[in-house]
Amino acid sequence: MDETVKTFLDARLNADVSRRRFVQGAAGLAAVTVLGLPGIAAAEGGKLGGELNFLGWDGENGANVAKPFLESNKIRMNASFQSAADEALTRFNTGGRGAMDILTPNKDFQTAILKSETELFQPLDLARIPTAAGLFPAFKDAPWLVKDGKTYGIPIIWGDEPCVYNPAKWDAMPQRYTDFADPKYKGQLVLLDDPFGNIWLWAKSLDMPEPNRLTADQLQKVLEAMLKAKPNVVTIGASHGDMADVLVRGDASIGIGGWAYQVLIAKEKGVELTVGSPTVDGTFFWSDSYAIAVDAPNLDNAYAYIDFMTKPESNAALATELASGCTVEAAFDLMKEDIRGMFPYENVRQPGGGILGTQIVVPPQDADGEVVGAAAWVEAWQTFKVS
């Protein structure tokens, strides 16, 4: 593996998990040299140049990947980074309207915005983003991006959160997450400190109709089911790096809510790990997209930027930097096997959004009738941790 890429991934491995609580992991600042990018031409009529305002997840601005495009077209990117999924909406409604161009919502947040008809994203003119035609089938007309026949985002990266385990000890994962309560797993489990991901997994395992929308009674049942597995938990990792250390040392043999990169880290240390998930419950998937804010002041720059970043070479470089799955089909062959092999691409080669289109993991921020909000999930997770 390229040493610069490894340095970046190691930093991300040990990043704080606060952003992971909103489905993704925090992206780092390390750069990966991008070679062989196609020629960059200015827009017809010389429309490009000046400012481009970015607000999204750290790293998804692709500072290194986009550098030749920005320099060639004399565009100055003003990048700021969100720490929560709904921060863009907060800024938009508190004076940011008319000053925001590129946003990078995750699919759960974008779904909520479009369903509620909340003003934030503008429909995209796909004729101005011809490279989007190269997206994997699951990302074309993805249900979380399209409303009333209009598209509101272009997917840029995706991934999943599988179990990472020692194949010398376990042939496979059980059918359900609730099965981890079996005494045979005593002293074998390490979890990520992630209230939303863990609660969602156990809610799905209990066949809750909408595992991201739980009543107080349902949340209590989920907590009780999780507590049955608590005696089998060795520790709760503050980061994916902590989880990897526990697994490599052999202090635990199964990491729940893990990251495929942990397998590569273990391999370099002479330890064999593999990925898998409960055969019935599976795992959850996430995806982020480029979107354009309503009343974006630098519309030409925004469209040209998205079109450039959706080129196969750009998408492959960004996915490599962020240790994520690529969204452009032709980018797959441009990535090294140890990175592209980290994710199950069969899930994005099918149309209709695939499994990404059927899952919402993040709970509502506020209570919605009998459905509790995110604060109740965090409180339940704290109860689990101290019990």
C-alpha angles and dihedrals in degrees: 000000000000107000094228091053090048092051090052094048092048090054091050091047090061097039121125111271097225091107091043084065086069091055100268136075122244113267120225134222102242116124129229116203111242115212130183098022112165122258115287118223127187117245118272110276093021093272096151127091140080125055134002117183118208128189117173146090115335110264097020090095084074094217093182097036093049095041098098091047093049094046094045092053097038093241120156112207116211102201126190126169134226124222096195134040095243098046093101091058092048092052092044091055095044102057101301098106110113092022101069125086117159121032128178108207122178116237096255094054093044091049091054093048095049094045092050092046088232113165113245113098125056122217112260128238098226091194085073092053103051092161089068087077086076096063120123112266093255090060097049109094089351109188094235091055103043130070127169090351094305125116120223104180147024114222114236107174139001140179147158140237109233131172113266113209148165108260091199089066102032129038092200143334121278123260096258140021089238086063088071086080088075109116090233087077093056109137092004106095134086120180132196116245092249119128097187098046096045097044091048092052093051092043089054089047089055089052094244106179092232108017092191093052109059131167118222089260092051092047090052091052090051091050091050091051091049091049089058087064094043095091088061094054116102096189144330113246120225089210141007086260090060089050092050092051091052092049095045091050089051093238087128132013102204129051115196117208092017137157126243091230087072087072091059092047091052092048091056088054093050096256123123117222130161138191130245141135137218105290096231102032099038116183139276130270133207137196135186126206141194111246134173120231123236110267093014107184097211102045099154092051091047095053093045091049093052091047091052094046090051093058110113093246093049094045092049091050093048093047089050092049091050096040089236141123118278119238099204113082096218090051091068095075091047093061127084115257094241090061102037090043090064094079136053101245092181085081093063098039091074122081127239097056094292116220090331089068095054100052133078112176106171116083120227112280091232133030114277109201106297091350111099124226133238094276091064090053091052091049091051090050091051089052089052092050096051097040 
